[in-house]
Amino acid sequence: MAKDPANILADAQAYAVDAGQRWILFLETLVQRGRQYEEHMAQRAPNVLDYDAELICDGRQLPRPVNYLLARIVPRQDIVIDENKRPFVIVDPRAGHGPGIGGFKADSEIGVAMKAGHPCYFIGFLPDAVPGQTIEDIARAEAVFIENVIARHPKAEGKPCVIGNCQAGWAVMMLAAVRPELFGPIILAGSPLSYWAGVTGQNPMRYSGGLLGGSWLTALTSDLGAGTFDGAWLVQNFENQNPANTLWTKQYNLYSKIDTEVERYLGFEKWWGGHVTLNAEEIQFIVDELFIGNKLACGDIRTSDGTAIDLRNIRSPIVVFCSKGDNITPPQQALDWILDLYDSVDEIRSYGQTIVYAIHDKIGHLGIFVSAGVARKEHDEFASNIDLIDVLPPGLYEAIFEPKAGADTSSDLVTGDWVMRCEARTLDDIRALGGNEIEDERRFATAARVSEINLSLYRALVQPWVKAVSNPAAAEAMRKLHPLRLQYELFGSRNPFLSWLETAAPKAREERQPVADDNVFLKAQEMFSDQTVKALDGWRQMVENISEQTFRTVYGSPLLQSAVGIDPNSSQRPRSAAKSKLHTELVEKRIGELRSGFSRGGLVHACMRALLYVGMARESVDERNFETIRRLRRQGEHARRLSLSEFKSLTREQFFMLLIDKDEALRTLPDLLPPDPETRNAAFALIEQVATARGPLSGEAAERLEEIRRVFQAAPPAVDKPSGKPSVAARQKA
C-alpha cells in the first residue's frame, strides 16, 4: 500500500538523519583504515596472524638469504597439543599481500589444526625481498624450515602436513617433487597448477598474459622499479576481476551496515592493504614458467643444477581444495595437472600417489582460506582426518562431506560436525568438469611463444634504455603513488581535512538513529545499489567476452601459429609430461616382488588384505572406518606394534597385491592365518567391525565379507552384552 505524503515526509527526514550519520561513521572508518595501514606497514614483520608466534628460523641468516621466516604458533591456554600428532606447517602466498591469512582468526587453518591437537608452524615473509633471492632460493629455505620442524617433533607419527595457500601451493609442490622425503600430506587451497586450463566463457583471467603480448610488461614494470616488482600490481589484478565489488559493493556494504560491519571490514583491509614486493627474478620466473609458460605440470622446469621438477616424484598424499565460485583458481586450474601427468588412475597408482580433491559449490577465492564456514567444515575435516588421508591406498578420490547429524550409524566415531568420505574417482570425473580442446591448447602455446619473442625483443631493444633512466628514488615514488596505496594514504593521519571527524563521529555514534527497514528512501537506496552492481557486472561480462574472442581470434590464427613454430594441424597437446621407460621397468620389477610375496606375512597382513578386499567393493572410505581401525590399533596386541608409516606401507602392499592379481591374493590368504580357530574368529570379528562401522554392508561388499568369513572359517563373533561389539578377549588376541 502506498504511503501518504505525511509519511513520506517523515521517511525523508528520518533517512536524511540516518544517511548523514552513516556517512560520518563511514568516513571515520576509512580514517581508521588509513591509520591502521600506517601502523601495520611501520612494523618490522607485519602480519595478520591472530596468534602469538615464536621465531624459529630466520631465512635471512641462511647461506642463500631470503626474506622468509619460520615461526611456531603458540597455543592458547584452552588448546592441548599432542606431541605424538604430526605437526602442521601453513605456508601463505606471496601474491602481493602480506602473510598471516592462514591464521587470520580462530576459525582458520591454524585454528582447526590446533583444535585437533596438532603442533602448528607458519612460514611467512617480510615486506621486502632480499636482493638477488630467487624462487629456488626460497624453496631451499623452506626445505630447511621443514627439516627444522621434523627435528623438533621426534615423537610425531608421520611427517609434517604442509598447507600451501594459493600461490604458495605451487611452491610447495615444486619443493615436494625435489625433496619428497620431507613431506607428509600436502593440502593445496585454491592453488593453480595447470595455468592454461579453464572453460570457454567462464575463466577469462587466463587470457591476460596473451592479451598483453606476454611477459615483457612484467619485465618493464620490474625495470621501472629498479629491479623490484611492486606486489600492489598483483593485487590490482585481483581487483580488476570483480569491478562491481571493487568499485561499489565492498564500500557500500560498509556504509549500509556501518553499525555492525566495521570490525570485519578493518580486519580484512589490514591484510588486503599490506602490499609487499618481489625481486624482478622472482616475478619473471612466475610469469614465464608458470602463468604463461604452463611448464610445471609437464616437467619442463629445471633447477639450477639441471634437476627436472616432476610432480610424479611426490610420494605424499595430495589434497586439492578448490571451488566452482573461484574466478582466480577455478577447479580446472587446480586439477587439470592430473590430466597433464597421467593417462589413467592405474598410472597414478603405479607412481604410488594418492590424490584427494574437494570442490566447493560457490565460495570465492579468498573464502577458501579465510571463510569461517569453510574452516569449520572442510579444513576442520582435513585436520581431523589427516592420518586417514595419509594411509589411503594410491589412487584418485573425491572428499565428500555430510552433516554428522545425518549419520545414523556410529556417530561416536565422528570427531567434528561433518563426516568425511573419500570416494574413488577416475580421470573422466576430472574431464567432466570441463576444459580445453586441442585447439585451445594450441592457442595458449602460441601465446607462450609470442611472449618469449616479445620478451627477447624488449630485452634487446628497450630494456637498456629503461634501466639507464630508472633509479631507486623514482621507483620508491612510483610505489607510493600506486592507486591502491593512495586509497589508504589519503585517509591517513596526515590528511588535515578530515580532522573534524574526531568531534563529529563520536557525536553521530551517540545520537545514532537507524532508519526503519520499511523506509521508502532506504528501499530506493538498495534498488540503486542493485542497479549499480548489475551495470558493473554487465560491463565486466562485456569486457570478458571481448577479451576471450580477441584472444581466440589472434592466437587461433594458423598463420601466427605457423610463424612461431606451432603446427596448426597437430593432434598432439603442446604441453604434456613425457613418459619414463625407467619407471615402467621399475613398476614391472615391483610387480614381480609383490607376486613372490603373496604367501608371506601373518595375521595382520591377512586382516588388512581381507579388509581391503571388502572395502574395494564400496569404492569409498569413511572416517568412521578409519577411526575404528585407529581404536583397534591401540587395543590389538599385534596391530599396536605398527607405527603409522608401517601401517601405511602394509596397506599399500596389500592393496597392490589385490590390484595385480586378486584371485591369487585370495587363494593364498589362508596361508597367512594361524591354525587357532579362536584367533581367526577374533580377527574376522575385527574385520567385520571395521567394515560395518559406517553401516551394514549390502550388495557385492556383503558378499565379499561372507567370502572372507569362509576363508577365515569364522563362526558368528562373540559379543559383549549389550554393546554388540567383539569381546575384549577377542580384540586383544587380534
Secondary structure, DSSP 8 states (H G I E B T S, - for coil): ----HHHHHHHHHHHHHHHHHHHHHHHHHHHHHHHHHHHHHTSSS----SS-EEEEEEGGGSSS--SEEEEEE---TT----TTS--EEEE---SSS-S-GGGSSSSSHHHHHHHTT--EEEEEE-SS--TT--HHHHHHHHHHHHHHHHHH-TT-SSS-EEEEETHHHHHHHHHHHH-GGG-S-EEEES----TT---TTT-GGGGHHHHTTSTHHHHHHHHHTTTEEETHHHHHHHHHT-HHIIIIIHHHHHHHTTTTSHHHHHHHHHHHT---EEEHHHHHHIIIIIIIT--TTTT--B-TT--B--GGG--S-EEEEEETT-SSS-HHHHHTHHHHH-SSHHHHHHTT-EEEEEEESS--TTHHHH-HHHIIIIIHHHHHTHHHHHHS-SEEEEEEEEEGGG--S-GGG--SSEEEEEEE--HHHHHTT----HHHHHHHHHHHHHHHHHHHHIIIIIHHHHHHH--HHHHHHHHHT-HHHHHHHTTSTT-GGGTTHHHHHHHHHHT-----TT-HHHHHHHHHHHHHHHHHHHHHHHHHHHHHHHHHHHHT-HHHHHHTT--TT--S-SS-----HHHHHHHHHHHHHHHHTTT---HHHHHHHHHHHHHHHHTEEEHHHHHHHHHHHHH-TTGGGS-HHHHHHHHHHHHHHHHH-HHHHHHTGGGGS-S-HHHHHHHHHHHHHHHTTTS---HHHHHHHHHHHHHHT--S--EETTTTEE-HHHHHH-
